[in-house]
């Protein structure tokens, strides 16, 4: 799994493998096996005392993509979260509008967003979403927040944004970045 992880994410977007492998009490690593061989994984973080979960990493081995493994992994993840009583699944993706039109990175960004949308995870109406550990300024494009309701009741968008910033990125609700996101998003 380490090879899949390190070959799939640029250095600026990944934590040290030892941190992933060690785990945290608020995180779960789900591994997808094919014929007993790991082909992908999802690392999710439960967002504090909320019933929301955030996908930190979701990856399928590049040589195995296109064979339904990603769909199987996401379906298993959603079932696992629903069974655990989680209310919302959240994740962030690179904004393709921050890339040159014909770049392979832009095509990858669009493909990734379309994958999640096909599986019921939608782009959320959030503006100026700016997690603090997403590479150096000018090095990486901005991010977009995506989410899917997993239960009967809807989660307030404001609550979801605050939970992501607080429990994924360590920023309190009164932090200027969080306030700017909420303000520009009309929340």
C-alpha positions, 0 to 999 in steps of 0.5 A: 500500500505504501507504493500505491500511496507514494506513487499516487500523491505528490509529495506536497499533498501527502503525509509521511507513510509512517503517520498513515500506517500508525493511525489515529483514534479518529481515523480509519483505513479501509483497504480494498483487496482483489484476489488477496492483493491490496489495490486501493485504500481510503483513509477517513477521519471522523470529524470530532464529536460530529457524525461527519467523516472526511476522506483524507486519501482515496486511491486505487493503484494506477495500474488497476484503475478503470476496472471498477475498483474505485467504485467498489471502494467508495461503495464499501466506504459509504456502506461502512459509514452509514452502518456506523451512523455517520451523517455526512461524507466530505472531501476536498479536490483540486479545482480544475479551473486553477490549471491550464486548459489542456494540462493532464492535471486539469483532466485528472481533476475533472475526472476525479470530480466526475467520479465522485459526482457519479457516486452521489458526492456533490460539489458544495457551494463553498467559496474561498475554501483554503485549507492551510496545509495544501502546499505552498502558495502558487504551487498547487491550485485551490481546493473545492469541498465536496460532500454527500449526505449519508442519512435521513437528515441534512447537515447544515453546510455551515456546520460541515465547513466548520467541522472540516476546518476544525477537525481536519485542518486544526482551525477554530471557527473564529480563525480568519480563513474560516471566517472568510470562507463562511462569509464569502459562501453566505454562511 
